[in-house]
Structure formats: structure tokens, C-alpha cells
Amino acid sequence: MRPILTQLLDCPGESWLQPALVTSSPDCMLTYDELSERVRDLAACLEGAGVTRGTRVVLVFGNGPELVQLLLAVNSLGAVAAPLNPAYTAREYAFFLDDIRPSFVIVPAGEFTVVGDLAGPDVRVFEAFVSPPKATVVLRSGGKKLRKSRSAAEEPSPDDAALLLHTSGTTARPKQVPLLHRNLVATTRHIVDHYALTENDVTYCVMPLFHVHGLVASVFATLMSGGTVVLPRRVSPRRFRYDLLTRGVTWFTSAPTLLRMLLDGAAAESPPPSSCSCEPNTSSGFPSSRRTA
């Protein structure tokens, strides 16, 4: 099997019926079969609009199943996905757009119009219309729905860039970090093996998906294991505690500061039942022993 990100949707047998993505506000659940079908449909629409191998596509979304669908659709064409922080200022967007030089930008319908304005006349902007209850994504450009390509897309190469991220810029100007399919697959497999993740695991994604921590360590690793990703659109201690109690979460990964905030805030609500526990993991600086949520 070639080390490319389309492997994330390769589920054997009845695992296709396993929940892949779960979110709330509104409630939404996509099985692996549904997610795979959505990714194929979106990829056909993007290809029909001119997205091809090596094309750079900026995505400006908060956490949610629509971002996962779009990102995997871009990757399946051999194109490069560049997710940006939806909280950036206009000045920050201007910097990253100039540095990335995308051919396409995808934003939620009616939002982040400044991104399209800053992208320039040579960049096509697609609006994503998301419909409940299954977070169905319809892409439009200039008010017209994108049409599907009738040709079969070329499979990406393991040496193609799949993601284009940036360093934090805390000590110098942010620098581009292209991540290849083979690198991402190898890292994801390592996480799955290290934590012995299986199809019975359920993760709670508290980290943003424009960051490698949330995208690879939480979402990609869980999808590769055949497990379920609980993907809240917004993270708060109360929502965190409720989802851990009701969604069957078995593990999650977080930055230390955020983890402390969530655990302290959830504990302040009321004493949690002793039967509810999961395995937290942090990027650094926080004990990862078993802890009641």
C-alpha cells in the first residue's frame, strides 16, 4: 500500500459503518463510508474547477467535519492544503496569502470575505455551504455550484506535499513547512502504534485543525486506526466534560496549558463519576498518567 493520505479512509469489511467523525451544535455523525463518499464528491468538484496535483489551496475554517472533508479532498488530488487560523487579522492573512501564493481559497459561505479580497484577482475563491444534519458541503464560485469532473483524478505520489504549514514565528518570520504524504503517513502510523490505538478508541479533538497537533496527532491517527473522532466546533470546560461523559471518549491529546484549563474547569462543575476515565496525552510538560475526566 502506497504511503498517501487516502489510506485514512481505507476501512476493511464492516468498519465502513463505524462512526468516523462526530460533532454537535448541530449534532452530526459521519461513518467512514459517508466520509469517503463526501471526499470523493468534493474532490471531483475541485478537479472540475481546476484543482490539480501541486495546486496550493488555502482553507479558512474553524474545527468541524467540513474542514476534514475538504482537506482530504484536496489531498486526494495531489494538491496542497494550507489551513489558516480563522482568528487571524487582515494583516496576518495578507502575509500568509503572499507567502503561500495559492491558486484557490475556500471559506465558509458569507464569512472571511477579507481573505478573498486580499487574495487578489488571480485567485479563485470558493464558498462552502454546509447543510445539516450530515454536514454536507456544497462548493460555489460566483454563486454557481461547482460541477464534478468526469475524468478520474491522478493519485498523489508519496513524495507530493500534502500540507503547507508555517512555523510559529516567535523568534523569526514564520517559515513554510511543506509536509509530504509519506512523512504524514509515517508520523500517523507511529502515533497509532505507540498508543496502540484501535477501532474501539474514541478521541476528543481539542486542538485546532490548522495545527499539526490537532490534525495529525488527533484526527489522522484516529482515522488510520479506524476509531472515532469527536470534533467539537468550540471547546469549553463544560462542553468538554459533557462530551467525555456521553461520547465514550477513551483518549485525547492537548497542549499542557489547554489541558490544565479543561481539567480544572470540568472538575469545578461537580465531582465526576468514577466510571468515567480516559487517557490524556500532552505535547509537553504535563503528566500523562490516567486521569478521571
C-alpha positions in Angstrom: 0.0 0.0 0.0 1.4 3.4 -1.0 2.0 5.9 1.8 -0.5 8.5 0.9 -3.3 10.1 3.0 -6.1 8.5 1.1 -5.2 5.4 3.3 -7.0 7.2 6.2 -10.3 6.2 4.6 -9.4 2.6 3.8 -11.5 0.6 6.3 -11.9 -3.2 5.9 -15.2 -5.0 6.0 -18.0 -3.6 8.2 -15.7 -0.9 9.6 -17.2 1.3 6.9 -20.2 1.6 9.1 -18.1 2.8 12.1 -18.6 6.4 13.1 -15.6 8.4 11.8 -16.5 12.0 12.7 -18.9 13.1 15.4 -19.8 16.7 16.4 -22.5 18.7 18.0 -24.2 22.2 17.5 -25.8 20.8 15.5 -25.4 17.1 16.1 -23.7 15.3 13.2 -22.2 11.8 12.7 -20.4 10.6 9.6 -19.5 7.0 9.1 -16.3 6.0 7.2 -18.4 5.2 4.2 -20.1 8.6 4.3 -16.9 10.4 4.8 -15.2 8.6 1.9 -18.1 9.4 -0.4 -18.1 13.1 0.6 -14.4 13.3 0.0 -14.7 11.7 -3.5 -17.6 14.1 -4.4 -15.7 17.2 -3.2 -12.5 16.1 -5.0 -14.5 15.7 -8.3 -15.9 19.2 -7.9 -12.5 20.7 -7.1 -10.9 18.9 -10.0 -13.6 20.1 -12.3 -12.8 23.7 -11.1 -9.1 23.3 -11.9 -7.5 22.0 -8.7 -4.8 19.6 -9.8 -1.6 18.0 -8.5 0.7 20.5 -6.9 -2.0 23.2 -6.7 -2.0 25.2 -3.4 -5.4 25.6 -1.8 -5.9 27.8 1.3 -8.7 26.7 3.7 -10.0 29.1 6.4 -12.3 27.2 8.7 -12.8 26.5 12.4 -12.9 22.9 13.6 -15.6 20.8 12.1 -16.3 17.9 9.8 -16.4 20.2 6.8 -12.7 21.1 7.1 -11.7 17.4 7.4 -13.8 16.6 4.2 -12.3 19.5 2.2 -8.7 18.9 3.3 -8.8 15.2 2.4 -10.5 16.0 -0.9 -7.7 18.5 -1.7 -5.1 15.9 -0.7 -6.7 13.1 -2.8 -6.0 15.2 -5.9 -2.3 15.6 -5.1 -3.0 19.3 -4.3 -1.5 21.0 -1.3 -3.8 22.1 1.6 -2.9 25.2 3.6 -5.2 25.6 6.5 -5.1 29.0 8.1 -6.2 30.2 11.6 -9.7 31.7 11.3 -8.7 34.2 14.1 -6.0 35.9 12.0 -6.2 39.6 11.4 -6.3 41.1 8.0 -2.6 41.9 8.2 -1.8 38.3 9.1 -3.9 37.0 6.3 -2.2 39.3 3.9 1.2 38.0 5.0 0.3 34.3 4.7 -1.5 34.7 1.4 1.5 36.5 -0.1 3.8 33.8 1.3 1.7 30.8 0.2 0.6 32.2 -3.2 -2.4 29.9 -3.5 -4.4 29.3 -6.7 -7.6 28.7 -4.7 -9.1 29.8 -1.4 -12.0 28.0 0.3 -14.0 29.8 3.0 -17.4 29.2 4.7 -20.2 30.9 2.9 -20.6 34.5 3.8 -17.5 34.5 6.1 -13.9 35.7 5.9 -14.6 37.9 2.8 -11.4 39.8 3.7 -9.5 36.7 2.7 -11.0 36.7 -0.8 -10.3 40.4 -1.1 -6.7 40.1 -0.1 -6.1 37.0 -2.3 -6.2 39.1 -5.4 -7.9 38.8 -8.8 -5.9 35.7 -10.0 -7.0 33.5 -7.1 -10.4 31.8 -7.3 -12.5 31.8 -4.1 -14.9 29.0 -3.4 -17.6 29.4 -0.7 -18.6 26.2 1.2 -22.3 25.9 2.1 -22.7 23.4 4.9 -26.1 21.7 5.4 -27.2 19.7 8.5 -27.7 17.0 9.6 -24.7 15.4 7.9 -22.5 18.5 7.4 -23.0 18.1 3.6 -20.6 20.6 1.8 -21.6 22.3 -1.4 -19.0 24.5 -3.1 -20.0 27.5 -5.1 -18.0 30.1 -7.1 -19.6 33.4 -8.1 -22.9 32.0 -6.9 -22.7 28.9 -9.2 -22.3 25.4 -7.9 -19.1 23.7 -8.9 -19.6 20.8 -11.4 -17.9 17.5 -10.9 -15.1 16.4 -13.2 -15.9 13.3 -15.3 -12.3 12.2 -15.5 -10.5 10.0 -13.0 -8.1 12.1 -10.8 -4.4 11.1 -10.8 -3.4 9.5 -7.5 -1.0 11.6 -5.5 2.6 10.5 -5.1 4.1 9.7 -1.6 6.6 12.5 -2.3 3.9 15.1 -3.1 3.4 17.8 -0.5 0.0 17.3 1.2 0.1 20.1 3.8 1.7 23.5 3.9 2.0 24.8 7.4 4.2 27.6 9.0 6.5 27.8 12.0 5.1 29.9 14.8 7.2 32.9 14.1 8.0 33.5 17.8 11.8 34.0 17.1 11.7 35.0 13.4 9.5 35.4 10.4 7.2 32.4 10.0 8.6 29.9 7.6 6.8 27.5 5.3 6.9 23.8 6.3 5.7 21.5 3.5 4.7 18.1 4.8 4.8 15.2 2.3 2.3 12.4 2.1 4.9 9.8 3.1 6.0 11.9 6.1 2.5 12.4 7.4 1.6 8.7 6.9 4.8 7.6 8.8 4.1 10.0 11.6 0.5 9.0 11.9 1.4 5.3 11.9 3.9 5.9 14.7 1.2 7.6 16.8 -1.2 4.7 16.2 1.4 2.1 17.1 2.8 4.0 20.1 -0.6 4.4 21.8 -1.9 1.1 20.5 -5.0 2.8 19.0 -7.7 0.6 17.6 -11.2 0.9 16.1 -12.6 0.8 19.6 -10.9 4.1 20.5 -12.7 7.5 20.6 -10.7 10.7 20.7 -11.8 14.2 21.6 -10.1 16.8 19.4 -9.5 19.9 21.4 -6.6 21.2 19.3 -7.2 23.4 16.2 -7.0 21.7 12.8 -4.8 24.4 11.3 -2.1 23.0 13.6 -0.3 19.7 13.1 -1.1 18.6 16.7 -4.8 18.6 16.2 -4.8 17.4 12.6 -2.2 14.6 12.7 -2.0 13.5 16.3 -5.7 13.6 16.9 -7.7 13.3 13.6 -5.3 11.5 11.2 -4.2 9.0 13.9 -7.7 8.1 14.9 -8.9 7.7 11.3 -6.0 5.5 10.5 -6.8 3.3 13.5 -10.5 3.0 12.4 -11.6 4.8 15.6 -14.0 7.8 16.1 -13.1 11.5 16.3 -15.3 13.7 18.4 -14.8 17.1 16.9 -16.3 20.0 18.8 -16.7 23.2 17.0 -15.9 25.1 20.2 -14.1 23.9 23.2 -15.1 24.8 26.8 -14.7 23.0 30.1 -18.5 22.4 30.3 -18.7 21.0 26.8 -15.5 19.0 27.3 -16.9 17.3 30.4 -20.3 16.6 28.8 -18.8 15.1 25.7 -16.4 12.9 27.7 -19.3 11.6 29.7 -21.7 11.0 26.7 -19.4 10.2 23.7 -17.4 7.3 25.2 -14.1 9.1 24.8 -11.1 6.9 25.5 -8.2 9.3 24.9 -7.3 12.9 23.9 -4.3 14.9 23.2 -3.7 18.6 24.1 -1.2 21.3 24.8 -0.4 21.4 28.5 -2.0 24.8 29.2 -5.2 24.0 27.5 -5.4 20.6 29.2 -5.0 22.1 32.6 -7.8 24.7 31.9 -10.1 22.0 30.6 -9.5 19.5 33.5 -9.7 22.2 36.2 -12.8 23.7 34.7 -14.5 20.3 34.3 -13.7 19.3 37.8 -15.2 22.5 39.2 -18.6 21.7 37.7 -19.2 18.8 40.0 -17.4 15.6 41.1 -17.1 13.3 38.0 -18.3 9.8 38.3 -15.5 7.3 39.0 -16.6 5.2 36.0 -15.6 8.0 33.5 -11.9 8.0 32.7 -9.8 8.4 29.7 -6.1 8.7 28.8 -4.9 12.3 28.3 -1.7 12.9 26.3 0.1 16.2 26.1 2.7 17.7 23.7 5.0 18.5 26.6 5.3 19.5 30.3 2.2 17.7 31.8 2.0 14.3 33.4 0.2 11.8 31.1 -0.9 9.3 33.7 -4.5 8.1 33.7 -6.8 10.8 34.9 -10.5 11.0 35.6 -12.2 13.5 33.3 
